[in-house]
């Protein structure tokens, strides 16, 4: 029987989805975090209409 574990995410920063065209502040933030050694990524929270800069814990 296979078991799964749920990864825990830590939200580092929140960004509104309504950024001006051509502006990607969440992606830029995640890239800066990755440059500092944090495995950051961007996910969309549809419920709040925000992009979340987050990293996996555990």
N, C-alpha and C positions, 0 to 999 in steps of 0.2 A: 504494500500500500504506500503510495507516494504522499509525502507531507510537504506543505509549503509554509514558508515563513513570510510574514508581512514586513517589508522594509519600512523603517520610520524615516520621515522627511523632516528636516528642520527648515523652517522658512526664514531666510536671511533678510529678504526685502520684498515689498509689494509695489507693483506699478500699475496704474490705471491703464485699461486697454485702449483708451482714446488718445494715444500719442499722435502727434502730427505725422502725416505721410512721410515715409522715408526715415523716420526716427525709431530706433529700436533700443530704448533705454534699458529694458530688462536684459536683452541679449548683451549689451555693452557691459552691464554690471556683472553678469555671469562670466563673461570673458575676462574681466579684471580680477574676479575672484579666482578663476582657474589659473591665471598668471601668478597669483600669490600662493598656489598650491591647494586651494579648496576645490573639490570636485563639484562645482556648482552647475546647475542646469535650470532651464526655464520651463515652467508648466503653466497651463491656463486653468484658472479657477472659474468655471462657467457660472457658478452660483453668484459670485461677487463681481464678475466681469473684470477680473484683474489677472495680470501676469505675476507669477510668484518666482522669485529667485530662491532656489532651495538647494540643499545638499542632502544626501542619504546618510543616515546614521545607523551603524550596526550592520 
